[in-house]
């Protein structure tokens, strides 16, 4: 995939974050998952106990959208001072 880069973003609920980014031109693909917990595995029911953050893996075409633009979108939808992994 030429011109494709990847960034992982945690922004609270991954379904909302993924839905937002899917609508932006230059975003090619998104996947949801969990990151940075205290165990190797987690799921929706145990995420609070495993301390993982809900995360979106974003594939983007850097010839159509810059990392700066992606981060500007990101900071529109999250509160960087939130204690819940945003």
C-alpha positions, 0 to 999 in steps of 0.5 A: 500500500503506497503512501500508507502510514499507521497511527494508533489513537486512544480516545475513550470509546473506540467505536466513536473514535473509529466512526469519526475517523472513518469519515475523513478523506485520506483515512483508508482503514481503521481497526479497533482494539486494546492497548497498554494494559497489565495483561496480554489479553482483554475484552469488553467485559474485562477491560476495566480490570486489565487497565487497557485503553480502547484504541483505534489503529488508523491507516492513512494516505499521507499524500492526502492527509498529514499527521498534523491534520489527523492530530488536529481532528483527534484533539477536537474529539478528546479531552487530553486532561481526562483520567479515562485514557483520552 
